[in-house]
Amino acid sequence: MKLPINLIAVAITSIAILSGCTTPPSSKAKCDKPLKVSIYVGEGAKGIGCVEWCRLVNECPQMRMKLVEGKDVAAGALEGEDVVVMPGGDSKGEFTSLTEEGVKKFKEFILNGGSYVGTCAGCSILLNEEDRRLKIVPYKRLGSTKLLNGDFMITKAGAEALGIAEEPRRIRYSGGPIIKKTDTEVPNAKFEVFGTYAFEASTNGRANPEMYGAAGILGGTYGKGKVFTTVAHPEYFEDTLDIVEGAFKFVTGREVKFPPRMKKKDAIAVGFLTSYISGAEVAETALAIDNAEDMYLVPVDVMSDWRRHLDHINVLVMTNDIIADPKRGKNVKKVVEKFINRGGTVIGFGSAVKALPKGGIPSGSREEIVKTIRSL
């Protein structure tokens, strides 16, 4: 006996609800499978934002994470992925790491229907400029400012696309680009402003007159793919994660929810110096610490007032030879030595081993780091 069409529709809907799927059966997104999310962690990726991106995606039950470097993208690592995330850092370093073949495959991934989420340098790399840019969004860089947090005004288009309120939002800002729409359109690209700068930062005692009201959050399409990008860092703090959740919904059509970020009871607070990432092994080391039930990861970046972080941690893990940095090296060394002298423990990993101050503990692998911390 044939069932009436309306009863068949009800049956299909009921099955979808019972299976936890809220998207139509014909939806492109497979709601019963996790989103496949690749995070770029190669040359140029650095700062707290990169580690926070890894932690967010790693802990999200609706996602499956893959860490990729430039060589991986060039070798086809994005094939079959749903989303690629480009974190903050040095956009020109990120571009160079991709190589010519990687840039081609990166753009093809989005053009053919892949999704993109990028913050800070992940916005800069998309700009329509000649010097090591992907030329995906029709905007150019006017300048940048120094480190600070700032207010951004969510536009009506942004509120509707991201499912958040049309209102000012305080978002972590770390010298992201001040951008302006170019006169030259980008083929296959269509973008809207989802948020604007609602502040003017002072650099060298002078406010940048082009900053207030300039685009700070963009969303749109590039070919068949969808793109969300911002000059800021909504991934930093829990009270702006609704923007990140909205970004994933915008680019994939899928609802995602990040678990609350809470300190584990009686856990060892482990600072993780994130000035440079430069490879999946460093990111995996941070995740190994974060995954340990008896440890709590505290990403630390020397560009911020990181001395405050050292007052609240037991152990500091150094992953790169930041002490050799000609701009910040001497200051970093002094702060680290002071931390050791007052009873803190410093563990060196990777290139940081050769530059450990007196009293520092060398470690050869991420497994050793976890074991060493537990033995303290």
N, C-alpha and C positions, 0 to 999 in steps of 0.2 A: 504494500500500500504506500502510495506516495504521500509525503507530508506536505501541507501547505507551505508556500515559500516563507511566510512570516514566522511559522514555527521553526523552520530550518534556521532562519536568522537568529531566533532566540536561542536555539540550541548551540549554535556556533559561539554566540556571545557568552553564554553560560560556561562553556568549555574554556574560553579565553580567560574569564574572571577566575575560575577555579584554578587555572594553571599559573595565575599571578601575572598574566600578560594583559596589558591595557592598550596595546596597539592593535589595529585591525590585522586580520590574518594575511592580507595582501601587502602589509607594510614592508618596506625594504629592510628595516632593522629587525633582526631576529631577537625577539624579546626574551626568549628562553636561553640565550647565550650571552656571556659577558661581552662588553665592548672591548675590542682589541686596541689598546692604546700604546703607542710607541713614544717614549720620551727621549729627546736628544740629550746626551750627556757627554758629548765629545768636546774637542777644543773650542774654547770660547764660552762654554756653559760654566757658570760659576755663581757664587753667592748663595744666600739662604734659600732663595726662591727655587733653585734647581733641586735642592734636597727636599724642600717642602712638596714640590711637584711629585717627586718619587714616592714620598711618604703618603701623600693623598691618594694617588692611583693604586699603590700597593695595598692600602687598607680598604679601598672601596669595593664592596661586594659585587657591584655591577660592572667591574672592570677587570681585565687581565693585562698586566703590564709587560712591556718589552723595553729594554734599555738599548739605545742605538747610538753609534758614533758615526762620523762622516763616512768612513770606509764601509760601514754596514749599509748605509743608505745607497751608496754607489753600487753596492753588490746586490741591491734589490730587496733590502730588509723590510721596506714598507709595503711590499706586495701582500695583499690579503688583510692589511690592517684597516681599522675603522677611523682612527684619529692619530695624528702626530702632534705632540706638544713641543714647542720650542721655548725654553725658559730664558730668563735674563742672563746677562753676562756681557760678552763682546760679540756683537752681531757680525763684524767683519771676520773675526776668528771662526765663528760658526760657519759662515759662508765659505771661507777658504778650506775648512776641513771637509766640506761636502765634495769638493773637487768638481770639475766640469760635468762629469757623469752623474755625480750625486745631485747637483743642482737640477739637471735635466729630469732625473727620476723623481725628485722632490716635487717639482712643479707638475709633472705628469700625474703624480699621485692625487693632487688636489683637483686638477683639471678633469680627471676621469671619475671623480665622485668621492674622493677621500675628504676627511674633515681636518681642520687645522685650528689649534688654539695656541696663541703666542702672547707672551708678556714681556714688556720692556724691550730687551734686545730682540725678542721674538716678534716685536712690532717693527723695529728698525730694519730688520733683514728683509721685510716685505716691501719696503718703499720703492717708489719708481725713480730710482737714481742709478747712475752708472757705476759707482764705486762699490763693488761687492754687495749688490742687492738682488733680490729675487724678482723685483718689478711685478708684484702682484696687486698691490693697492695703489690707486692713483694719488698718492701723497708724497711729499718730500719733507726732509728734515730742515727745520729752521735753526735749531740749536738744542741745548739741554741745560739743566741746572744741577746744583749739588744735591746731596742726599737730604731728604726730608719726607714727611708724610704730607698729604694734601687732600683738599676737597675736590670732588668731581661731581658735576651735575649730570644725573642720568636723564637722558632725553625721553620724549614720549615713545619714539621708535625703540629705544633701548629697553624701556620699561615693558613694552609689549613683547619684544623678542625674548627677553631674559626672564620674564615673569616676576619682576621686582618693581618697587615703587619708583615713580618719577619724582626724585628728590635728590638733594645733595648727599654724597657719601664720602666719608673719610677713608681713603685707601692708601696702603703703603706705597710710597713713591721713592724711587732711588735713582734720580737723574735720567729718567726716560726721555725720549725725544719729544720736542715740540714740533708738531707737524702741520702742514698746510696742503690743501688739495692742489694738485698740479693742473696746468692748463691742458696737458696731454693725457688723454684717456688711456687706460690699459685694456687691450683687447680681452674679451671674455670676463671682464671684472665689473661688478656692480656692488657698491658699498654705501652704507648709511652710517651716520654718526650716532652711536649709542650713548656717548657721554662726552662731556667737555671739561677742560680745566676750569675750576672755579676758584683759582688762586693765582697769585703772581709770586714767583720765588725771586729772592734777591741774590744776585751773583756779583761778587766784588762790589757790593754796596749799591747796585743798581737793579731795579726791577725790570724784567723782560716784558716790554709792552705787547709782544705778540702772543704771550702765553694765555692770559685770561680769555676764556671763550673758545680757545683752539680745541680741535678734536683730540680726545684722549682715549676714547674707546670706539672701536669700529666693528661692524659686522656686515657680512655680505656673502656674495658668491664669486667664485673664480672657476669658470667653466661649469662642470656639474658638481663641484665641491663647495662646501660652506666653510667660511672663515670667521673666527672671532679673534680679535687682537686688541691689546691695550698697552699704553705706555706705562701703566702702573703694575702693582703686584697684588691682586686680590687673593692669591694663594697663600700669602703670608700669615694672615690672622683669621681666627675662626669666625669673627663677626662680618667678614666679607666673603666667606665661602659660598653664600647664596648666589653671588655673582658668578663664581666658577661653576656652580651647579647649573645656573641659567645658561652659561656659555656652552656647556656640553649638551644641554637640551636643544639649544639653538642649532648647533652644528650637526647633531645626530638624530634629533627627534625623540631621544630617550631620556627618561627621568633617572637621575642619579642622586645619591645621598651619601655624603661623607660622614663617617662616624665622628662623634665628639672627640676632640683632642684633649685628653685628660692625662695628668701625671699619674703613673702607676704608683700604688701605695708602697712605701718603703723602698722605692727603686733608686738605683744609683744614677745620679744626674751626670750625664756624659756630654761635655761640650764637643762639638765637631766643627773644626775650622774649615769653612767652605769657600775660602777666597778663590780657589781654582778647583774645578772638578776634573776635566780633561780625561774622561774615560769611565767606562761602566764599572771597573773594579772599585774606584773610589765611591761611586754612588751605591754600589752593592755593600760596601763596608758600612756606610751610614745605615742602610736598611738592616744589616745584620745586628747592629746595636739596637736599632728601633724595634726589631722583632723579638729581642731578648726580653723575657717576662720580668726580669729583675733589673732592667735598665730603662732609662728615659732619655731620649735623644734631644739635645739642645743645639740646633744649628747656630754657629757663630760666624760672623763676617767682620773682618777688621775694618771695613768701610764704615760700619756703624760704631756706636759707643760700646764696644764689646767688653770693656772692663767691667761693666755692670753684670754681664753674663757670668764672668768668672767669679763673682761673689756668690753665685748660687749653684755652682757645679762642684763635683768632687774630682772629676777627671777631665782633662783636655786632650783630644786626639788631633794631632797635626798630620795632614795628609800630603802636603806639598811644602816645598822649601820656600815658604813665604818670607822667611828671615833674609833670604837673598834678594828680595824685592828692593830695588834702589829707592823707591818712593816711601815704603812703609817698613822695611826690614828692621832698622834699628829700633823703632818704636815697638814693633811686635816682639822683638827679642827681650827688651826691657820688661814688657808686661808679662811675658811668659816666665822669665826668670823670677819676677816678683811673685807670681802665682806659685812657683815651685818652692820658693823660700818660705812662704807662709803655710806650707804643708800640702799644697795641691800636687796632683800627679799628672805628668805630661807623657803621652805615648806617641811615638813617631811611626808613621807608616809611609811607604813609598819614598819619594825623594826627600821627605822631611827627616828621614833617619840620619842623613849625613849632616844635618844642621841643628840637631837637638841640643839645647842648652845643657849645661852640667846638671845632672840629676834626672834627665829625661830617660825614658825607657824605649828602646827600639823594638819594633814588631815587624815580623816578616809577612804576615797575612792577616786578613780580616778575622779568620778563625782564632788566630793567636791574640788579636786585640780583645775579643770577647773573653777568652780564657784569662788573659792578663788582668783585665778589669775585675773579674770575679775572684782572682787570687789576692787582690789588694787587702 
